[in-house]
């Protein structure tokens, strides 16, 4: 069975690179993240950022870019809400 037969588990259009900001509702809070899906991804890596780091960190974005070049989808997710971030 080929990947095409099984389906990739990614939305249609997976043959094109996709990038979007997402929001996850969690216990009344909104958590923001950046989802990047390269064409024909091999898997997904989740970066869960909390205190002292964020999805906008140049270092984290560099690592995510390298993983995408290797065929991995990435989700950089902030565990602090926008309201909590300045307090960190």
N, C-alpha and C positions, 0 to 999 in steps of 0.2 A: 504494500500500500504506500503510495506517495504522499508527500505533504499536501498536495492538491486534493487527493482523495479524502484525507482525514480532515482537511480544513485547518487553518492555522490558529483558530481561536481569536484572531484579530478581525476587526470590522472589514467589510469590503473596501477595496481601495488599498489593501495592504501592500500592493506592488508599488505604491508611491509613499515617500516619506511623509509623515504626519507629525505635527507639533501643535499643542494647545495647552492652555491653562485649564486646570480642573479644580473643582471645589468638592470636598467630601464633607458631608454632614455627620458630625459625631457628637452625640450627647448634648445637643443644643449649640455646638460650636461649628464654625466653618473653617476647615483646614484647606489651605491653598497648595497646589502643586503644579509642576510643569511636566507634562507627558510628552515624550519624544519617541516616535516609532519609526525606525528606518524601514526601508523597503525589505520585505521578507525577513522579519526579525527571527532570531534563533531562540529568544527567551526575553525575560524582563528582569531588570535590577531595580530595586526600590531603595532610595536614599531617604531615610527618615531623620529629619533635622530637628533638633531640639535646642536646648540652651547653648549659646555660644556659636552657633552656626545657622546657616539658612540655605534655602535652595538657590539663592542668588550669589553665594560665595564663589569667587573665581576658581578656587581650588576644586570645589565640588563639581562645578560646571565643566572644568577641564577633564576630570576623571570620567564624567558622564559622556562627554564628547568622544573620548577614547573608546569607551565601551560601545557606543553607537557605531563607530567606525569598524568595530569587530562584529557588528551584526546584532547587538543587544538593544532592546527597547529600554528606556529609562524613565523612572518616575521620581522626581525630586520633590519631596513632600515636607512642608513645614509642620511640625507638631505643635507649635505655638500659634495662636490666632494672631491676627493683625493687632488686636488690642493688647495682647500679652507681650508681643515682641519688644516694644520700647521699655518694658519693665525688666527685661532680661539683662 
